[in-house]
Amino acid sequence: SFTTALHYLRYEWSWLAISSPGTLPARLLRLRERLGELLLPKQRRGRECPRVVKKLPSRYSIKQVRSAK
């Protein structure tokens, strides 16, 4: 999730700030690999009911004509 990735980034950046410059490439590579593991699979559930466009209500009142008996 986004929040998990954000917390992980904040944690790693704090360690990158105090580590030696020689270890930065290895740490950045590890960071990329770990963030790739946090990606969620692209699975979406299908709709249970399809969407339907509803009829707009009429702006005019309807007159009903009674049939003569």
N, C-alpha and C positions, 0 to 999 in steps of 0.2 A: 504494500500500500504506500501511498505518498508519505504518510506520517512516519512509517518505519524507515523508509529511505532517507527522509530528512534527518531523523535522529542519528542514523548511521553516518550520514555525511558530516554532521556536526561533530560527532565523536572522532571520526578519522581526521578531519581538518585540524582539530585541536592537537592530535598527535603529530601531524605533519608540521605544525608550527614549531615544535620543539625538537624534531628529529634532525639529524645531520643531512646536509645537501646531497651526499652520496647515495643515501637510501631513498631519495624521492622517486626516482623512476620505478623502482621495485614496488614501493608503496602505492603509487598511482596505478600501476598495472593490477595490483591486488584489489584496489578500490573499484576499478572497472569490472573485474570479474565478480566481485561480491555484489555490486549493484545489478549486474546481469542476472544473478540468481534471484534477486528480489522481484523481478518482473512477473506479473501475473499472467497466466495463460489466457489466450483470447477465446473464451467460451462465453456464448450468450444464450440464454434460454429463449426459446421461441415464444411467440405470443399465444396465450390461451384463447383469447378472443380477438379476431381481426378488427382493425379500426373501421368505424363506419362514419360517414359524413351525415350529420343530422340535418333534417329539413329545417330551414329558417321559418320562424313563425310569421304569419301574414301581418302586414301593417294595417290591413283593413278588416273591419268586422264582416262576418259572413251572414248574408240574408238567406234564410231557408224559405222556400215557397212550398206552402202546403198544397197538396193535390186536392182538387174538388171531388167530393164523393157523390 
